[in-house]
């Protein structure tokens, strides 16, 4: 299935991805349940191991989730002046009709597609802004 070099490379990628995720989680002031949901985890022991650097390889969907979260963070870091502004943007209601509806709440639905849709929405907003702000 995988040779030893593949396994070693996958472990290295996992360690880097998780380190970056936990930095993002700290900047976004995520609670443990929020961070676990974004990672697609249900076991607190796995979360604790990952947070403490005890990783092997991680599931493909977890890497996909982290990848989308990194892109969301990148977009917001270019659009917002501070981490506080990013947090406010993520948690502010996106409509007056449903005050519980925010980008963070959408991502916390628990599915990879929810994180992807937030990333796509932010990407499209950024492309629109670039196109019309010339």
C-alpha angles and dihedrals in degrees: 000000000000127000121222093263090055092050092048091049092048091051091051091050090048092052093049094045093050093045089053092045093053090049089051091047090054093048092047090045093232119182117232092256090050093049091047092051092049089051091047093242131146100173115082090199091061090048091050092048092049092047090051092052096256101135138142114178120325129219118275092241090055090055089048091051092049091048092055091045091052090052091049090050091048092052093047094046088058093046102040126057097216143020087250090058090050091052091049092048092050094048102038116107112259092211137028090224092064113028091182090060109100136140089258092051090051092052091047091062082095104235127112089232091061092058090043092052092052090050091049092048092052092045091052092047090052092049091049092050092049092049097050102033095067 
